[in-house]
Amino acid sequence: MMMKPLRLAMLVSCSGTSVMGAMIADWLQGTVAATDVFQADRLDLADWELPPTPSLTPEPAVRQIVESLGERIARADAFVVVTPEYNHSFPALLKTAIDWNSTQWRAKPVAFVSYGGRSGGIRAAEQLRQVFAELHAVSVRDGMSFHGPRDGFDSAGGPEDEAGASTAAKVMFNQLSWWARALADARRKTPYDV
């Protein structure tokens, strides 16, 4: 029996000028599209004009942007966050998008794909685990990290170690889909209103 595809929101937190972030997100999006498990909705946060500070009474134009992003996040069964590491942390743009939306993340799984320098962005991913735990989201154990990504991608936009990256993506997506289905079933049986 074929299961209905899960809705996956892929939040890409790099700036609009980040070639590496876009390259990683493009490859990841192609990897997701090659499966029948997820239906991906890519959200390049640089394209959203989010104000830096959440407000209870935003201007109407701002409210429309915030609500539109929130609706797309709310529709998701699971999330993948693609993020660089800046100064041992994640970008402010990502924190702003997270903070503008609080209930949309609840009782849903999130995976992290990080990149940057020698650490591969893992410090950003570890900090994000704490942030998403506060929002009642479940972070999956296995994510992906690209160490020194400028040297790790070929001219066609794919990882130099395609087999290794594809294996890591498969493990991450398997965990994400298991948690997404389990949590969706739990939310149907008992609404999550903690």
Order of alpha helices (4+ residues) and beta strands (2+ residues): beta-alpha-beta-alpha-beta-alpha-beta-alpha-beta-beta-alpha-alpha
